[in-house]
Amino acid sequence: MKILAINGSGRSNGNTKRLLKECEYIMKDTDEFEVIDLSTYDFSGCIGCEGCAKTYQCVIRDDMQKLYPKIEEADGLVLASPTYFYNISSKMKAFIERLYPYEIFHKEDRHVWLSYTEVFGLKYGLVIGVCEQLKEEDMGFTIEAMSMPLQSLGYRVVDEVKVLNLFTRHEAEKDDESLEKVRDGMRKLYQTIELKQELLSAKRSAK
Ligand SMILES: Cc1cc2nc3c(=O)[nH]c(=O)nc-3n(C[C@H](O)[C@H](O)[C@H](O)COP(=O)(O)O)c2cc1C
């Protein structure tokens, strides 16, 4: 099993990264788990050129090109972002915009569309929001801003984890409750994919 985790934080070693590290403990030795720190990748948001409508690929040559194969190979995607002004970070927003080639529109009627995963196989996602304040409302749109695009891209989002009350860079390390919440979300993602793989293998051996 391959799971790709996307860290949208501006600090590559902050709370979001620590929480993603916790996800790794759910994976088994034979699995692959990679965390991508978007802050170390050089790319910007979609420029709306619609080049992908012709080629089914993003035509901008930047670091997103390193990420597309990883996204396509992964069975599951974890999107994690700190709350920046009630929303996701700009880097996470840019990343999501650049997933536009995975939404395919009919050339004659743009109201007819499908997602890449509908063609090549449904996938699964987990969304994690991290914020400083104590109330969920202070997280604003952080969760929805990741969950809605992911769902429209044909990922079933198995859990949405809201981690509150983390501010300084290393606070997550001491926050057992938050670490457990994240592990639980990751366990759901892992077991959902595991179930799919078991069913596929049972079907194959029944033939
Ligand atoms: C530009 C900016 C805006 C922020 N806006 C919010 C906010 O609207 N609500 C909130 O609760 N925390 C907000 N925070 C706090 C971060 O979400 C919090 O410190 C988080 O733990 C950072 O995660 P990181 O360590 O992975 O970078 C903001 C932080 C920054 C840098």
The ligand as an SDF file (V2000), in Angstrom:
LIG
                    3D

 31 33  0  0  0  0  0  0  0  0999 V2000
   -0.3510   33.5030    8.8170 C   0  0  0  0  0  0  0  0  0  0  0  0
   -0.9680   32.7270    9.9510 C   0  0  0  0  0  0  0  0  0  0  0  0
   -2.3350   32.7810   10.1730 C   0  0  0  0  0  0  0  0  0  0  0  0
   -2.9260   32.0190   11.1840 C   0  0  0  0  0  0  0  0  0  0  0  0
   -4.2860   32.0530   11.3270 N   0  0  0  0  0  0  0  0  0  0  0  0
   -4.8830   31.2860   12.2770 C   0  0  0  0  0  0  0  0  0  0  0  0
   -6.3170   31.2540   12.4180 C   0  0  0  0  0  0  0  0  0  0  0  0
   -7.0500   31.8850   11.6600 O   0  0  0  0  0  0  0  0  0  0  0  0
   -6.8480   30.4980   13.4090 N   0  0  0  0  0  0  0  0  0  0  0  0
   -6.0620   29.7540   14.2720 C   0  0  0  0  0  0  0  0  0  0  0  0
   -6.5950   29.1210   15.1710 O   0  0  0  0  0  0  0  0  0  0  0  0
   -4.7050   29.7320   14.1270 N   0  0  0  0  0  0  0  0  0  0  0  0
   -4.1030   30.4680   13.1580 C   0  0  0  0  0  0  0  0  0  0  0  0
   -2.7210   30.4430   13.0120 N   0  0  0  0  0  0  0  0  0  0  0  0
   -1.9000   29.5680   13.8950 C   0  0  0  0  0  0  0  0  0  0  0  0
   -1.4660   28.2460   13.2170 C   0  0  0  0  0  0  0  0  0  0  0  0
   -2.5350   27.6020   12.5980 O   0  0  0  0  0  0  0  0  0  0  0  0
   -0.8390   27.3390   14.2700 C   0  0  0  0  0  0  0  0  0  0  0  0
    0.2790   27.9670   14.8590 O   0  0  0  0  0  0  0  0  0  0  0  0
   -0.4110   25.9700   13.7440 C   0  0  0  0  0  0  0  0  0  0  0  0
   -0.0410   25.1510   14.8170 O   0  0  0  0  0  0  0  0  0  0  0  0
    0.7660   26.0780   12.7690 C   0  0  0  0  0  0  0  0  0  0  0  0
    1.0810   24.8000   12.2660 O   0  0  0  0  0  0  0  0  0  0  0  0
    2.5890   24.4170   11.8590 P   0  0  0  0  0  0  0  0  0  0  0  0
    3.3820   24.3300   13.1440 O   0  0  0  0  0  0  0  0  0  0  0  0
    2.4790   23.1140   11.1600 O   0  0  0  0  0  0  0  0  0  0  0  0
    3.0780   25.4930   10.9580 O   0  0  0  0  0  0  0  0  0  0  0  0
   -2.1130   31.2210   12.0250 C   0  0  0  0  0  0  0  0  0  0  0  0
   -0.7120   31.1980   11.8150 C   0  0  0  0  0  0  0  0  0  0  0  0
   -0.1510   31.9390   10.8090 C   0  0  0  0  0  0  0  0  0  0  0  0
    1.3600   31.8680   10.5770 C   0  0  0  0  0  0  0  0  0  0  0  0
  1  2  1  0
  2  3  1  0
  2 30  2  0
  3  4  2  0
  4  5  1  0
  4 28  1  0
  5  6  2  0
  6  7  1  0
  6 13  1  0
  7  8  2  0
  7  9  1  0
  9 10  1  0
 10 11  2  0
 10 12  1  0
 12 13  2  0
 13 14  1  0
 14 15  1  0
 14 28  1  0
 15 16  1  0
 16 17  1  0
 16 18  1  0
 18 19  1  0
 18 20  1  0
 20 21  1  0
 20 22  1  0
 22 23  1  0
 23 24  1  0
 24 25  2  0
 24 26  1  0
 24 27  1  0
 28 29  2  0
 29 30  1  0
 30 31  1  0
M  END
$$$$
